[in-house]
Amino acid sequence: MSQTLQDNICENELFERFYKKHAKNLHDFLYYKFGEHLNPEDKTQEAFIKLWQNCAKVAPNKAKSFLFTTANNLMLNAVAHQKVVLKHKRIPIKHSTNETPEFLMQEKEYNQKLQKAISNLTEAQRTAFLLNRIEGKRFKEIAELLDISTKAVEKRIYGALKKLRQDIEGL
């Protein structure tokens, strides 16, 4: 009696025999290679699920290779995930700084002075200054945005810098 050749492993009886034949071997392979802590039982089941989901694409003579490769990749992904988890557990959370309390207080006061000085600029100076210093735009880009000449942008920014120096030193 000759058997008909199958071009995939989607038939229930064929898949069930394949499962019974290779499930224990696959579990043992994963257990010996990676140990118990990555749960080889689950990875074995996941590999068979992936085989079933792709059964139309997998020929019976390639099924064992597909199964073991898939299971091995699942375990390698689990190992990579464990490494990431351990790496993030080891990073200490920085609760302190090297700056002295006096320095931190001076920095806070300076920032307050700077904000007050920026708010005292004219709207034109403030806009040009912030576009340049905060957003990093060049004079030419600012000129296009504000529809003014590059020289006008330069004048506004230099005027803003001069006023800021006076206001901050005066405070």
Residue, then its C-alpha position, 0 to 999 in steps of 0.5 A: m500500500s503506497q502512501t500519498l505524499q503530503d506537501n504540508i503538515c496541516e492534516n490533523e492526524l499527521f500533525e498529531r503523530f508529529y507532535k507525539k513523536h517530537a514533543k518530548n525530544l524538543h522539550d529535552f533539547l531546550y531543557y538541556k541547552f537553556g535550563e529550566h528557568l526559561n520554561p522549556e515546556d511553554k517554548t515547546q508548546e509555542a513552537f508547535i503553535k507556530l508550526w500549526q499556524n504555518c503548516a501550509k508553508v511547511a513540508p513534512n520533511k522540513a517540519k522538524s527543522f522548522l520546529f527546532t529552529t523556531a523553539n531555539n529562536l524563542m528561547l534565544n529571545a527569552v534569554a535576550h529579554q532576561k539580559v535587558v531586564l537584568k541590565h535595567k535592574r543593575i542601573p542605580i537610580k541617581h538620588s544625589t548630585n555632585e553639586t553643593p546646596e549653595f550651587l543649586m540655590q545660586e543656579k535656581e536664582y540665576n534661572q529666575k533672573l534670566q527668566k525675568a530678564i527675558s520677559n523684559l525684552t521687547e516682543a521682537q527681541r524676545t522672539a528672535f532671541l528664543l528662536n535662535r538660542i532655544e530652537g537653534k535656528r539660524f539668522k537666515e531662517i529666523a528672517e524668513l519666518l518673521d519676514i524681515s531682513t537678516k540684518a534686522v534679525e542680527k540687530r534684534i538678537y544683539g540688542a537682546l543680548k546686550k539688554l540681558r547682560q545689563d539686566i542680569e548684572g543689575l539684579 
